[in-house]
Amino acid sequence: MQGYWTKEQKKAFDERRDMEVLATVISEAHRNNKMAVAHTMSIEASERAIKAGIDGLMHIFVDRPHTREIIDAIVNSGAFVCPTIVAGASTIGDSDAAEFAKDERVRSKLSEEWFNALHKHIATYPQGKTAYLLKAVKALHDAGRLDADRSANRMLTNP
């Protein structure tokens, strides 16, 4: 039957299946007193995770500019956000981590292995934009969703 599906029907099925998988994983994590986090780097993946009831987002979208709707959805969900700005920029191939590593205050604390690692890029999503990432982080901060103390406390009290 799958061979007879239109592209739209297949996409709808995949999205429904993805939501079922997400909901099951989140439910099982919670049943076992664990937090469920999603590693999302697109608005669409972030939306799915939020709709499914994820506790936190690890990374933030780099695929397109944020919308008021996604920011509101994240804020209203209560999910915490760990934007991992350097990882996002590295995924795009736009990280200035090498410059950061040259600062003697940083360099003096890095092993040779870590120093070398900061000179590499993941570069698996070069069509992304660091500007999208930074503007989304600013919008989430302005909305009160990037409070490191609150996020750390939630992680520590819900291991």
C-alpha positions in Angstrom: 0.0 0.0 0.0 2.9 2.4 0.8 3.9 2.4 -2.9 0.5 4.0 -3.8 0.8 6.9 -1.3 1.1 10.4 -2.6 4.1 12.4 -1.4 1.7 14.3 1.0 0.2 11.1 2.4 3.7 9.7 3.1 4.8 12.9 4.8 1.7 12.9 7.0 2.3 9.3 7.9 5.9 9.9 8.7 5.0 12.9 10.9 2.3 11.0 12.8 4.8 8.1 13.3 7.5 10.5 14.5 5.0 12.0 17.0 4.0 8.6 18.3 7.7 7.7 18.8 8.4 11.0 20.5 5.4 10.7 22.8 6.4 7.1 23.7 10.0 8.0 24.4 8.9 11.0 26.6 6.3 8.9 28.4 8.9 6.1 29.1 11.4 8.6 30.4 8.9 10.2 32.7 7.7 6.8 33.9 11.2 6.1 34.9 11.6 9.5 36.6 13.9 10.7 33.9 14.0 13.9 31.9 13.4 13.8 28.2 15.5 16.2 26.0 15.6 16.5 22.3 18.5 17.5 20.1 16.8 19.7 17.6 18.4 22.0 15.1 15.4 22.9 13.0 12.2 24.8 13.7 10.1 21.8 12.6 11.9 19.4 14.9 11.6 21.8 17.8 7.9 22.2 17.1 7.4 18.4 17.1 9.4 18.0 20.3 7.5 20.7 22.1 4.1 19.3 20.9 5.1 15.9 22.2 5.9 17.3 25.7 9.7 17.3 25.8 11.3 18.7 28.9 14.2 20.4 27.2 15.7 21.4 23.9 19.4 20.8 23.4 20.5 23.1 20.6 18.4 25.6 18.8 17.3 26.0 15.2 19.7 27.2 12.5 17.6 26.3 9.5 15.5 29.5 9.2 14.6 32.6 11.2 12.6 32.0 14.3 8.9 33.0 14.4 6.9 34.4 17.3 4.9 31.2 17.3 7.9 28.9 17.9 9.2 31.2 20.7 5.8 31.3 22.3 5.4 27.6 22.0 8.7 27.0 23.7 8.0 29.5 26.5 4.4 28.2 27.1 5.6 24.6 27.2 7.9 25.2 30.1 10.7 23.4 28.4 14.2 24.6 29.1 16.6 25.4 26.3 20.3 24.8 26.1 21.1 26.6 22.8 24.7 25.3 22.4 25.7 28.3 20.3 29.2 27.0 19.5 27.9 23.6 18.5 25.3 25.3 16.3 27.8 27.5 14.7 30.2 24.6 14.1 27.4 22.6 12.5 27.0 25.4 10.0 30.8 25.7 9.6 30.8 29.2 11.0 32.4 28.8 14.4 34.9 31.2 15.8 35.9 28.7 18.5 39.5 28.7 17.2 39.8 32.4 18.0 38.3 31.8 21.4 40.9 29.0 22.0 43.7 31.4 21.2 42.8 33.5 24.2 45.5 32.6 26.8 42.9 32.5 29.6 41.2 29.7 27.6 44.3 28.1 26.1 46.0 27.6 29.4 43.1 25.4 30.5 42.9 23.3 27.4 44.7 20.0 26.6 46.3 19.8 23.2 43.5 17.5 22.1 40.8 20.1 23.1 42.8 22.9 21.6 42.9 21.0 18.3 39.2 20.1 18.5 38.3 23.8 18.7 40.0 24.4 15.3 37.6 22.0 13.5 34.0 22.4 12.3 31.2 19.8 12.2 30.0 21.5 9.0 27.1 19.1 8.4 24.5 21.8 7.8 26.3 24.6 5.8 23.0 26.1 4.5 22.1 27.1 8.1 22.8 30.6 9.4 24.5 31.6 12.7 22.4 34.8 12.6 19.2 32.7 12.9 20.7 30.9 15.9 21.7 34.1 17.6 18.5 35.9 17.0 16.5 33.0 18.3 18.7 32.9 21.4 18.0 36.6 21.9 14.3 36.1 21.5 14.2 33.2 24.0 16.3 35.3 26.4 14.0 38.2 26.1 11.1 35.9 26.7 12.7 34.7 30.0 13.4 31.2 28.7 17.2 31.2 28.9 17.7 31.4 32.6 20.7 29.3 33.4 20.0 29.0 37.1 16.4 27.9 36.5 17.5 25.3 33.8 20.3 24.0 36.0 18.0 23.7 39.0 15.4 21.8 36.9 18.1 19.4 35.6 19.4 18.8 39.1 16.0 18.3 40.8 14.7 16.0 38.0 17.7 13.7 37.2 
